[in-house]
Amino acid sequence: PIIEEDMEMSLDSDTHVETVVLLSHKKADGHINVKVEYGNKKGQVSTKEIVEKADEMKPKEKITYPMIQEYVEEKYGFHVSSLNIAQIKTKCGIIKRENYNKPKNEDTKQPNCTLEKENAIKDAFRHFQMI
């Protein structure tokens, strides 16, 4: 069943009616009507505050490996591989998605990241506020 709730909002002396639709297999116990007035007067919700809260709640920009590689190359003058970044992410406890390009043999040796590259990658993590 579809449950609909209507919300009336007064926005700069214009009335706006918004319908919120909740999809559920359960039956609703009841309906709640909420009236919100926007503005700068007492008892009203400031639109500026709503915009500020929405900005705070925006998800962070997704930091990609090429962004980290570019940062390291510009600042330190050398290239770091995706493997290097993945190794340092693991070392720092940063969650990575599953790697679908796994080696066929579990005993396959992978080159370790040098200390210089590790420090540069950690600096990039701090720059992008990952750590």
C-alpha positions in Angstrom: 0.0 0.0 0.0 1.0 3.6 -0.5 0.6 6.0 2.4 0.4 9.7 1.7 0.9 12.6 4.1 0.3 16.2 3.2 2.5 19.0 4.6 1.6 22.6 4.2 4.4 25.2 4.2 4.2 29.0 4.1 7.1 30.3 2.1 7.4 34.1 1.6 3.6 34.5 1.9 3.0 31.9 -0.8 1.5 28.6 0.2 3.2 25.4 -0.9 1.7 22.0 -0.4 4.1 19.1 -0.5 3.1 15.4 -0.6 5.4 12.9 1.1 4.8 9.4 -0.1 5.9 6.5 2.0 6.0 3.1 0.4 5.5 0.2 2.8 3.9 -3.2 3.1 2.6 -2.3 6.5 -0.6 -0.4 7.2 -0.3 3.0 8.7 -1.4 3.5 12.3 -2.4 7.0 11.5 -1.5 10.2 9.7 0.4 13.2 11.0 -0.1 16.7 9.5 2.8 19.1 10.0 2.5 22.8 9.4 5.9 24.6 9.0 6.2 28.3 8.5 9.4 29.7 6.9 10.7 33.2 7.7 12.6 35.2 10.2 9.9 35.8 12.7 9.5 34.1 16.1 8.1 30.5 15.6 9.2 30.3 12.0 12.0 28.3 10.5 14.7 30.4 8.8 15.4 29.4 5.2 19.1 30.4 5.8 19.4 27.9 8.6 17.9 25.2 6.4 20.4 25.9 3.7 23.3 25.9 6.1 22.2 22.6 7.6 21.7 21.1 4.2 25.3 22.2 3.2 26.6 20.5 6.4 24.9 17.3 5.6 26.1 17.0 2.0 28.2 14.0 1.5 31.9 14.6 1.1 33.4 14.6 -2.4 34.5 11.1 -3.3 38.3 11.1 -3.4 39.6 9.0 -6.2 43.0 7.3 -6.7 43.8 9.6 -9.7 43.2 12.6 -7.4 45.6 11.2 -4.9 48.1 10.4 -7.6 47.9 13.9 -9.1 48.3 15.5 -5.7 51.5 13.4 -4.9 52.9 14.0 -8.4 52.4 17.8 -8.1 53.7 18.1 -4.6 56.5 15.5 -4.5 57.4 15.0 -8.2 57.0 11.3 -8.4 54.2 8.8 -9.3 52.5 6.5 -6.9 50.6 3.4 -8.1 47.1 2.4 -7.2 48.7 -0.6 -5.4 50.8 1.8 -3.3 47.6 3.8 -2.4 45.7 0.6 -1.6 48.5 -0.7 0.7 48.6 2.6 2.6 44.8 2.7 2.9 44.9 -0.8 4.4 47.7 0.3 6.8 45.7 3.3 7.9 42.5 1.3 8.3 40.6 3.1 5.6 37.9 0.9 4.2 38.2 0.0 0.6 35.7 -1.6 -1.8 36.4 -5.2 -2.8 39.2 -5.7 -5.3 37.9 -7.7 -8.3 41.3 -7.9 -9.9 42.8 -10.4 -7.5 45.8 -12.5 -8.3 45.1 -16.1 -9.3 47.7 -17.4 -6.9 47.5 -16.3 -3.2 51.4 -16.6 -3.0 51.9 -13.9 -5.6 54.4 -11.4 -4.2 53.5 -7.7 -4.4 56.1 -5.0 -4.2 56.0 -3.0 -1.0 55.5 0.7 -0.9 58.7 2.7 -0.1 58.7 4.9 3.0 59.0 8.0 0.9 55.9 7.1 -1.1 54.1 6.0 2.1 54.7 9.4 3.7 53.6 11.2 0.5 50.4 9.2 0.3 49.6 9.8 4.0 50.1 13.5 3.3 47.6 13.3 0.5 45.2 11.5 2.8 45.5 14.4 5.3 45.1 16.9 2.5 41.9 15.3 1.4 40.8 14.8 5.1 40.7 11.0 4.8 42.8 10.7 8.0 
